[in-house]
């Protein structure tokens, strides 16, 4: 299995067009509506549909039928964006802290963040990565402290 990712070209969209490209038969591509088309994936966020055509070019077709090529993206960019989306969508404060730690690839756990916040509040030194957590998760930390 081989996945390929391209950045969505819709203004303001942070999504990706992701598709499997391992089984494409370049010598005999399928035809859909008179056009060679291997796949028709959609953006992971806005849902815009795209066409995967021979030579692995991903195109978008606007309302006028004009074709535009979509920028290629690294699969790790898509994976990172998926982590960001999970963090952004999380509503539980404890889980949101966990997802932030995973997103930043820190080695903390939520309890360490809460302890670090107490030190920070009392004027003690905290590392820059702990300060990053505190500054980005203050609402979630406050929610957990009030329980």
N, C-alpha and C positions, 0 to 999 in steps of 0.2 A: 504494500500500500504506500502510495506517495501522495502527500497532500501539497497543494499549492495555494498560496494566499496572495491576494491583491488588495490594495486599499480602495475603499469605495470612493467614488468621485463626486458624491453629492456634497454640496457645500455645508460644512458644519458637522457632517457625519463622521464618526470615528470608527465605523464598522469595516469589515473585511468581506471579500468574496473568497470563499474557501471551497475547494473541490478536489476530488481525487483524480489524478492524472495518469496513473500507472497503466490503465487498460485502454488508452486511446489507440485506435488503429489508424495511423497516419495514411496508410496506403488505401484505405477504404472508409473515409469518414461518412457518418450518417448525414442525410439531408433532411432538414426541417424547413418547410415553407420555401423550398428552392435555395436554401442557404446551408452550407456545410456547418454543422454544429455538433460538437462533442458533448456538451453539457449546457445546462441553463441554470446556474446557481443564482442565489439571491444574497444581498448584503445581510450580514449577521445582525445589523441594527435597524436600518431603515427599510429593508425589504426590497429595495430596487433590484429588478431582475437584470441579469447580464447573460451574454452568450460567450461560450468558449469555442473558438474557431481554430482551424488548423494553424500550426506554428505557435500554439500556446499563447495567442494574443487574447486577452479578455477585453471585450468592448461593451460599452453602454450605448443604448439607442435612445435618443431623446424623443420627445413628442412629435418632432418633425421628421423622424426617420434618419436623422444624421447620426453617424457613427463616431464615437470617440474612444481612444484606447485608454485603458485604466492602468495606473501605475502598479507595478509589481511590488509585493511586500514579502518580507521574510516571515516564515511561519511562526518564529518566536515573537514577532511583533503582534501577530494575531493572538497568540497564547497570552501575552502580557495584557492585551486589551480585554480579553475574556476575564482575567483576574480583576482588572479595574472595574469592569461591569458588575461582577459579583460583589465587589466592595461597595460600589455606588448603590446597588440595589438592596443591600443588607439593611434590615431595620432593627435587629436585635443588637444592643450595644456590645455585648460580650463577643458575639460572632463577628461584628464589624471590626473590633480590635484585632481579633485573630486574622481576619482577611487582610487587614492593613499590614500586619507583621509579615504575612506570607507575600504580599505584593512587594514590599520593600526588601524581602529576603533577610530580615533580621532574625536573630536567634532567641528573641524574647518570647515569653508567654504572657497572656493578659494579666496574670497576677503580678508579674514583674513590672509591667507598665503601671499598674495601680500603686505599687510600692514606690516606684520611681517618681510618680506624681506627688506622693506625700513628701518625699525628699525635696523635690523641686519647689513645692509650696512653702517649705520651711527654709528655703534659701541655700540648700545644699547643692553641691556640684552634681550635675548629671551629664552623661556623654551626649555628643551631638546627635547620635541616633536615637537616644532616649528622648531628647528634646524634640526631635522630629515627630516622634510618636505622640508626645504630650501636646504639641502645638496642633497636630492634625486630628487628634482624637479627644480634645478637651470635652466636648459635649457628651461623648460616649462614656468617658471616665467619670464625669459628674453624675451621669445617670446611674452608673454602677455604684458609686460612693453613696448615693442617696437611698439605696436599697437596704 
